[in-house]
């Protein structure tokens, strides 16, 4: 049985096929962190604070696979909590 070590730095994400996505608690803004940035390459993942670029609230990090993230970006779904195109929203909700 082979065991793999979890990624510790941003440089460990790409070889593992992972990416870090941060979701804002307040406004729901979602951003994918560019782990290829020279500034971040050797910084640790754990213990970091993530802030929303839009409202400044605390962001919640999530690790996901790159393959799934690329597929999800092609879907025509609004992941920010807004209306879906062509869909009527019940104003009573």
Secondary structure, 3 states (H helix, E strand, C coil): CCCCCCCCECHHHHHHCEEEEEEECCCCCEEECCCCCCCCCCCECCCCCCECCCCCCEEEEEEEEHHHHHHHHHCCCCCCCCCCCCCCCCCCC
